[in-house]
């Protein structure tokens, strides 16, 4: 029996889904950012499908560029930016996990529970980071800069912990 060193299909599907949600959110804010997000979806999907970390990283970076474009040119509100940023981080994280599973176990192994558990944990951590970020935004908009600084530091710590 030969082992196909490719990511599990569920991992590829979740990566593409998270990137597509982010691209859709960016498209609501700005058509140009949505187009950049769509290119990011293509890159992360292809990168995960063929097992290329470089292509996956390019796609995630393209999604982040879409978030920046939506924030700078379209002056999008916090909603689309948080969803786009979370989707970019999720697609990269889930893609890296799927690639690691593919390299170690192969595509034929049933890794459904592993992929689902990792995805649920990543979404939970990302949701907390997004909530903290929104709290920073709300506090800063309310004229409370000391609270905003505290929330910003907590958000940065949560984000660094999530990436590790």
Steps between C-alpha positions, in 0.01 A plus 500: 500500500633841407425810698389813316678786676217748446278677755166348599207614286314640801801718581508635145125571512522686832791711375310597187183572701673726751678692224176536301317642803778755543496593131122543510527731802767702325289513184219661699738775609673560169488333158877537460562336838252227408693433180825478692326271749379276215858468378599407855230231506640350181855501636417342836274239343755398239787516747323274744374264230844442347692522827695821439576708809630785285175526303296472818703782657460711189124455518484594867716806433270595212201479733680724750575744217127501423428588862749786485356621170148497642613688809708763326320570173142416587516603866303186584357460845630254754264217398637415156857565611473268800332226298756537219794498739365204694435312176856565380646372826267199506568402142876512561477310831261235372703464182825450689332240720357317199838502325666358812240225523546420134875474535482281809193284441404537136165567340364149549501522881173601664600824672150646526500528879847652505418759234163586658649539847781721375255711299266544798789606723633743242158656445451536876837671549440720197155599622643605836774700328241668275280579800792655685592699189144625468512595867811706431327668208189577706702634791713720276193637323347582838786726603658266755863468387631328816243222469577475129869452577423223749270326250761540228766336715266215596406454134864492393580241766201288393600524135861403569382209711267387223777504240732294718 
